[in-house]
């Protein structure tokens, strides 16, 4: 598999509504990868308009731990709001 580029996860934009990370593609569209894909160790972002692929550079273990911690913090905030 040939990649157009390798891009750090920190360089992607994150959309909370769709839980998707995006990065500009040279064709004018965007590369996309979902948070769920990243949680499962997927590291290939695809552009829907062309055949280019990029590899997402990230540490899957750190990513999963960070997401689980954020989920716990959010649950804690929700419980405080109910009380």
N, CA, C and O atoms as a GROMACS GRO file, in nm:
protein
  332
    1UNK      N    1   0.085  -0.117   0.000
    1UNK     CA    2   0.000   0.000   0.000
    1UNK      C    3   0.090   0.124   0.000
    1UNK      O    4   0.186   0.132   0.076
    2UNK      N    5   0.057   0.218  -0.084
    2UNK     CA    6   0.135   0.342  -0.095
    2UNK      C    7   0.055   0.456  -0.032
    2UNK      O    8  -0.062   0.476  -0.062
    3UNK      N    9   0.123   0.530   0.056
    3UNK     CA   10   0.059   0.642   0.124
    3UNK      C   11   0.106   0.774   0.065
    3UNK      O   12   0.224   0.790   0.034
    4UNK      N   13   0.015   0.865   0.051
    4UNK     CA   14   0.048   1.000   0.004
    4UNK      C   15   0.136   1.071   0.108
    4UNK      O   16   0.227   1.145   0.073
    5UNK      N   17   0.106   1.046   0.237
    5UNK     CA   18   0.178   1.114   0.344
    5UNK      C   19   0.152   1.042   0.475
    5UNK      O   20   0.065   0.955   0.483
    6UNK      N   21   0.227   1.079   0.578
    6UNK     CA   22   0.202   1.034   0.714
    6UNK      C   23   0.180   1.159   0.797
    6UNK      O   24   0.263   1.251   0.795
    7UNK      N   25   0.069   1.163   0.870
    7UNK     CA   26   0.028   1.286   0.940
    7UNK      C   27  -0.002   1.254   1.086
    7UNK      O   28  -0.072   1.158   1.117
    8UNK      N   29   0.052   1.335   1.176
    8UNK     CA   30   0.026   1.320   1.320
    8UNK      C   31  -0.121   1.348   1.350
    8UNK      O   32  -0.182   1.436   1.290
    9UNK      N   33  -0.178   1.272   1.443
    9UNK     CA   34  -0.318   1.290   1.481
    9UNK      C   35  -0.346   1.433   1.529
    9UNK      O   36  -0.456   1.485   1.510
   10UNK      N   37  -0.247   1.495   1.590
   10UNK     CA   38  -0.263   1.632   1.639
   10UNK      C   39  -0.287   1.733   1.526
   10UNK      O   40  -0.340   1.842   1.550
   11UNK      N   41  -0.249   1.698   1.403
   11UNK     CA   42  -0.267   1.788   1.289
   11UNK      C   43  -0.406   1.776   1.225
   11UNK      O   44  -0.441   1.855   1.138
   12UNK      N   45  -0.483   1.679   1.268
   12UNK     CA   46  -0.620   1.660   1.217
   12UNK      C   47  -0.716   1.751   1.291
   12UNK      O   48  -0.691   1.790   1.406
   13UNK      N   49  -0.827   1.786   1.226
   13UNK     CA   50  -0.938   1.858   1.290
   13UNK      C   51  -1.034   1.751   1.341
   13UNK      O   52  -1.055   1.650   1.274
   14UNK      N   53  -1.094   1.772   1.460
   14UNK     CA   54  -1.189   1.676   1.515
   14UNK      C   55  -1.328   1.738   1.518
   14UNK      O   56  -1.345   1.850   1.565
   15UNK      N   57  -1.427   1.664   1.469
   15UNK     CA   58  -1.566   1.707   1.470
   15UNK      C   59  -1.640   1.622   1.573
   15UNK      O   60  -1.661   1.503   1.551
   16UNK      N   61  -1.678   1.683   1.686
   16UNK     CA   62  -1.746   1.608   1.792
   16UNK      C   63  -1.880   1.552   1.748
   16UNK      O   64  -1.918   1.443   1.790
   17UNK      N   65  -1.952   1.624   1.664
   17UNK     CA   66  -2.085   1.581   1.621
   17UNK      C   67  -2.079   1.448   1.545
   17UNK      O   68  -2.164   1.362   1.563
   18UNK      N   69  -1.978   1.434   1.459
   18UNK     CA   70  -1.967   1.311   1.378
   18UNK      C   71  -1.860   1.216   1.432
   18UNK      O   72  -1.844   1.105   1.382
   19UNK      N   73  -1.786   1.261   1.536
   19UNK     CA   74  -1.676   1.184   1.593
   19UNK      C   75  -1.578   1.139   1.485
   19UNK      O   76  -1.536   1.024   1.478
   20UNK      N   77  -1.543   1.236   1.399
   20UNK     CA   78  -1.457   1.211   1.284
   20UNK      C   79  -1.339   1.307   1.283
   20UNK      O   80  -1.354   1.426   1.311
   21UNK      N   81  -1.222   1.254   1.251
   21UNK     CA   82  -1.101   1.334   1.232
   21UNK      C   83  -1.084   1.359   1.082
   21UNK      O   84  -1.102   1.268   1.001
   22UNK      N   85  -1.051   1.483   1.045
   22UNK     CA   86  -1.034   1.518   0.904
   22UNK      C   87  -0.903   1.594   0.883
   22UNK      O   88  -0.849   1.658   0.973
   23UNK      N   89  -0.855   1.583   0.758
   23UNK     CA   90  -0.731   1.650   0.719
   23UNK      C   91  -0.745   1.685   0.570
   23UNK      O   92  -0.795   1.603   0.493
   24UNK      N   93  -0.700   1.805   0.529
   24UNK     CA   94  -0.717   1.845   0.388
   24UNK      C   95  -0.642   1.752   0.290
   24UNK      O   96  -0.528   1.712   0.315
   25UNK      N   97  -0.709   1.721   0.181
   25UNK     CA   98  -0.649   1.641   0.074
   25UNK      C   99  -0.607   1.735  -0.039
   25UNK      O  100  -0.674   1.836  -0.063
   26UNK      N  101  -0.498   1.705  -0.108
   26UNK     CA  102  -0.455   1.791  -0.219
   26UNK      C  103  -0.559   1.806  -0.330
   26UNK      O  104  -0.555   1.902  -0.406
   27UNK      N  105  -0.653   1.711  -0.340
   27UNK     CA  106  -0.754   1.719  -0.445
   27UNK      C  107  -0.861   1.824  -0.415
   27UNK      O  108  -0.942   1.857  -0.502
   28UNK      N  109  -0.861   1.877  -0.292
   28UNK     CA  110  -0.961   1.976  -0.254
   28UNK      C  111  -1.065   1.923  -0.158
   28UNK      O  112  -1.137   2.001  -0.095
   29UNK      N  113  -1.075   1.792  -0.144
   29UNK     CA  114  -1.167   1.730  -0.049
   29UNK      C  115  -1.090   1.709   0.082
   29UNK      O  116  -0.992   1.778   0.108
   30UNK      N  117  -1.134   1.613   0.164
   30UNK     CA  118  -1.066   1.587   0.290
   30UNK      C  119  -1.049   1.438   0.315
   30UNK      O  120  -1.130   1.356   0.272
   31UNK      N  121  -0.941   1.405   0.385
   31UNK     CA  122  -0.922   1.270   0.435
   31UNK      C  123  -1.007   1.258   0.561
   31UNK      O  124  -1.020   1.354   0.637
   32UNK      N  125  -1.066   1.140   0.583
   32UNK     CA  126  -1.148   1.117   0.702
   32UNK      C  127  -1.112   0.986   0.767
   32UNK      O  128  -1.077   0.888   0.701
   33UNK      N  129  -1.121   0.986   0.901
   33UNK     CA  130  -1.112   0.862   0.977
   33UNK      C  131  -1.193   0.882   1.104
   33UNK      O  132  -1.185   0.988   1.167
   34UNK      N  133  -1.271   0.783   1.142
   34UNK     CA  134  -1.358   0.796   1.258
   34UNK      C  135  -1.282   0.766   1.387
   34UNK      O  136  -1.182   0.694   1.387
   35UNK      N  137  -1.333   0.821   1.495
   35UNK     CA  138  -1.275   0.793   1.626
   35UNK      C  139  -1.284   0.643   1.655
   35UNK      O  140  -1.192   0.586   1.712
   36UNK      N  141  -1.394   0.581   1.615
   36UNK     CA  142  -1.411   0.437   1.636
   36UNK      C  143  -1.302   0.357   1.563
   36UNK      O  144  -1.244   0.264   1.620
   37UNK      N  145  -1.273   0.395   1.438
   37UNK     CA  146  -1.166   0.327   1.364
   37UNK      C  147  -1.032   0.340   1.438
   37UNK      O  148  -0.958   0.242   1.450
   38UNK      N  149  -1.003   0.460   1.487
   38UNK     CA  150  -0.879   0.483   1.559
   38UNK      C  151  -0.874   0.400   1.688
   38UNK      O  152  -0.769   0.349   1.726
   39UNK      N  153  -0.988   0.387   1.755
   39UNK     CA  154  -0.994   0.308   1.879
   39UNK      C  155  -0.961   0.162   1.852
   39UNK      O  156  -0.906   0.093   1.938
   40UNK      N  157  -0.993   0.114   1.732
   40UNK     CA  158  -0.965  -0.025   1.694
   40UNK      C  159  -0.828  -0.043   1.629
   40UNK      O  160  -0.795  -0.151   1.581
   41UNK      N  161  -0.748   0.064   1.628
   41UNK     CA  162  -0.612   0.053   1.576
   41UNK      C  163  -0.596   0.082   1.428
   41UNK      O  164  -0.486   0.069   1.374
   42UNK      N  165  -0.703   0.121   1.361
   42UNK     CA  166  -0.696   0.158   1.219
   42UNK      C  167  -0.612   0.285   1.207
   42UNK      O  168  -0.628   0.376   1.288
   43UNK      N  169  -0.525   0.291   1.108
   43UNK     CA  170  -0.440   0.411   1.093
   43UNK      C  171  -0.437   0.464   0.951
   43UNK      O  172  -0.344   0.535   0.914
   44UNK      N  173  -0.538   0.432   0.872
   44UNK     CA  174  -0.544   0.478   0.734
   44UNK      C  175  -0.664   0.570   0.715
   44UNK      O  176  -0.779   0.528   0.733
   45UNK      N  177  -0.637   0.695   0.678
   45UNK     CA  178  -0.743   0.790   0.647
   45UNK      C  179  -0.756   0.796   0.495
   45UNK      O  180  -0.657   0.800   0.423
   46UNK      N  181  -0.880   0.797   0.449
   46UNK     CA  182  -0.909   0.794   0.306
   46UNK      C  183  -0.980   0.920   0.260
   46UNK      O  184  -1.054   0.982   0.336
   47UNK      N  185  -0.956   0.956   0.136
   47UNK     CA  186  -1.029   1.065   0.073
   47UNK      C  187  -1.139   1.004  -0.012
   47UNK      O  188  -1.114   0.912  -0.090
   48UNK      N  189  -1.260   1.054   0.002
   48UNK     CA  190  -1.373   1.001  -0.073
   48UNK      C  191  -1.372   1.043  -0.220
   48UNK      O  192  -1.436   0.980  -0.303
   49UNK      N  193  -1.298   1.150  -0.252
   49UNK     CA  194  -1.300   1.203  -0.389
   49UNK      C  195  -1.187   1.152  -0.478
   49UNK      O  196  -1.196   1.164  -0.600
   50UNK      N  197  -1.083   1.097  -0.419
   50UNK     CA  198  -0.971   1.049  -0.499
   50UNK      C  199  -0.916   0.921  -0.437
   50UNK      O  200  -0.972   0.870  -0.339
   51UNK      N  201  -0.810   0.869  -0.491
   51UNK     CA  202  -0.757   0.742  -0.443
   51UNK      C  203  -0.647   0.757  -0.337
   51UNK      O  204  -0.588   0.657  -0.296
   52UNK      N  205  -0.620   0.880  -0.293
   52UNK     CA  206  -0.512   0.900  -0.197
   52UNK      C  207  -0.546   0.847  -0.059
   52UNK      O  208  -0.660   0.850  -0.014
   53UNK      N  209  -0.441   0.797   0.007
   53UNK     CA  210  -0.450   0.748   0.144
   53UNK      C  211  -0.339   0.815   0.224
   53UNK      O  212  -0.232   0.843   0.171
   54UNK      N  213  -0.365   0.840   0.352
   54UNK     CA  214  -0.259   0.885   0.441
   54UNK      C  215  -0.258   0.797   0.565
   54UNK      O  216  -0.361   0.744   0.607
   55UNK      N  217  -0.140   0.782   0.622
   55UNK     CA  218  -0.127   0.707   0.747
   55UNK      C  219  -0.134   0.807   0.862
   55UNK      O  220  -0.067   0.910   0.862
   56UNK      N  221  -0.219   0.773   0.960
   56UNK     CA  222  -0.234   0.855   1.079
   56UNK      C  223  -0.130   0.808   1.181
   56UNK      O  224  -0.127   0.690   1.218
   57UNK      N  225  -0.047   0.900   1.225
   57UNK     CA  226   0.056   0.867   1.323
   57UNK      C  227   0.000   0.898   1.462
   57UNK      O  228  -0.027   1.013   1.496
   58UNK      N  229  -0.016   0.793   1.542
   58UNK     CA  230  -0.066   0.808   1.678
   58UNK      C  231  -0.034   0.681   1.755
   58UNK      O  232  -0.007   0.576   1.696
   59UNK      N  233  -0.037   0.692   1.887
   59UNK     CA  234  -0.016   0.576   1.974
   59UNK      C  235  -0.154   0.525   2.014
   59UNK      O  236  -0.225   0.591   2.090
   60UNK      N  237  -0.193   0.409   1.964
   60UNK     CA  238  -0.329   0.359   1.987
   60UNK      C  239  -0.358   0.339   2.136
   60UNK      O  240  -0.469   0.366   2.180
   61UNK      N  241  -0.261   0.292   2.211
   61UNK     CA  242  -0.284   0.270   2.354
   61UNK      C  243  -0.310   0.402   2.427
   61UNK      O  244  -0.401   0.411   2.510
   62UNK      N  245  -0.232   0.504   2.396
   62UNK     CA  246  -0.254   0.636   2.456
   62UNK      C  247  -0.387   0.695   2.412
   62UNK      O  248  -0.458   0.756   2.492
   63UNK      N  249  -0.422   0.676   2.285
   63UNK     CA  250  -0.548   0.728   2.231
   63UNK      C  251  -0.667   0.665   2.303
   63UNK      O  252  -0.758   0.736   2.345
   64UNK      N  253  -0.665   0.533   2.317
   64UNK     CA  254  -0.775   0.461   2.383
   64UNK      C  255  -0.784   0.505   2.529
   64UNK      O  256  -0.894   0.531   2.578
   65UNK      N  257  -0.672   0.513   2.599
   65UNK     CA  258  -0.672   0.554   2.740
   65UNK      C  259  -0.729   0.695   2.755
   65UNK      O  260  -0.807   0.721   2.846
   66UNK      N  261  -0.689   0.784   2.666
   66UNK     CA  262  -0.737   0.923   2.671
   66UNK      C  263  -0.888   0.929   2.647
   66UNK      O  264  -0.959   1.002   2.716
   67UNK      N  265  -0.938   0.851   2.550
   67UNK     CA  266  -1.081   0.850   2.520
   67UNK      C  267  -1.161   0.790   2.636
   67UNK      O  268  -1.268   0.840   2.669
   68UNK      N  269  -1.109   0.684   2.698
   68UNK     CA  270  -1.178   0.623   2.811
   68UNK      C  271  -1.183   0.719   2.930
   68UNK      O  272  -1.284   0.726   3.000
   69UNK      N  273  -1.074   0.792   2.953
   69UNK     CA  274  -1.070   0.890   3.060
   69UNK      C  275  -1.169   1.003   3.034
   69UNK      O  276  -1.237   1.049   3.125
   70UNK      N  277  -1.177   1.048   2.910
   70UNK     CA  278  -1.271   1.154   2.872
   70UNK      C  279  -1.415   1.106   2.891
   70UNK      O  280  -1.501   1.182   2.935
   71UNK      N  281  -1.441   0.981   2.858
   71UNK     CA  282  -1.575   0.923   2.873
   71UNK      C  283  -1.613   0.918   3.022
   71UNK      O  284  -1.727   0.950   3.058
   72UNK      N  285  -1.518   0.879   3.109
   72UNK     CA  286  -1.543   0.874   3.253
   72UNK      C  287  -1.569   1.014   3.307
   72UNK      O  288  -1.660   1.033   3.388
   73UNK      N  289  -1.490   1.110   3.263
   73UNK     CA  290  -1.507   1.248   3.308
   73UNK      C  291  -1.644   1.302   3.266
   73UNK      O  292  -1.710   1.373   3.342
   74UNK      N  293  -1.684   1.269   3.146
   74UNK     CA  294  -1.814   1.314   3.096
   74UNK      C  295  -1.926   1.249   3.175
   74UNK      O  296  -2.024   1.316   3.208
   75UNK      N  297  -1.913   1.121   3.207
   75UNK     CA  298  -2.013   1.050   3.287
   75UNK      C  299  -2.021   1.111   3.427
   75UNK      O  300  -2.130   1.126   3.482
   76UNK      N  301  -1.906   1.147   3.484
   76UNK     CA  302  -1.903   1.210   3.616
   76UNK      C  303  -1.973   1.344   3.615
   76UNK      O  304  -2.043   1.378   3.711
   77UNK      N  305  -1.955   1.421   3.509
   77UNK     CA  306  -2.020   1.550   3.495
   77UNK      C  307  -2.171   1.531   3.481
   77UNK      O  308  -2.248   1.609   3.536
   78UNK      N  309  -2.212   1.429   3.406
   78UNK     CA  310  -2.355   1.401   3.389
   78UNK      C  311  -2.418   1.363   3.522
   78UNK      O  312  -2.530   1.404   3.552
   79UNK      N  313  -2.348   1.284   3.601
   79UNK     CA  314  -2.402   1.242   3.732
   79UNK      C  315  -2.416   1.362   3.825
   79UNK      O  316  -2.511   1.370   3.902
   80UNK      N  317  -2.322   1.456   3.820
   80UNK     CA  318  -2.331   1.576   3.902
   80UNK      C  319  -2.450   1.660   3.862
   80UNK      O  320  -2.516   1.719   3.948
   81UNK      N  321  -2.479   1.667   3.734
   81UNK     CA  322  -2.592   1.746   3.686
   81UNK      C  323  -2.725   1.687   3.732
   81UNK      O  324  -2.821   1.761   3.756
   82UNK      N  325  -2.732   1.555   3.745
   82UNK     CA  326  -2.856   1.488   3.786
   82UNK      C  327  -2.879   1.506   3.934
   82UNK      O  328  -2.994   1.519   3.978
   83UNK      N  329  -2.772   1.508   4.012
   83UNK     CA  330  -2.785   1.520   4.160
   83UNK      C  331  -2.825   1.656   4.197
   83UNK      O  332  -2.841   1.685   4.316
   0.00000   0.00000   0.00000
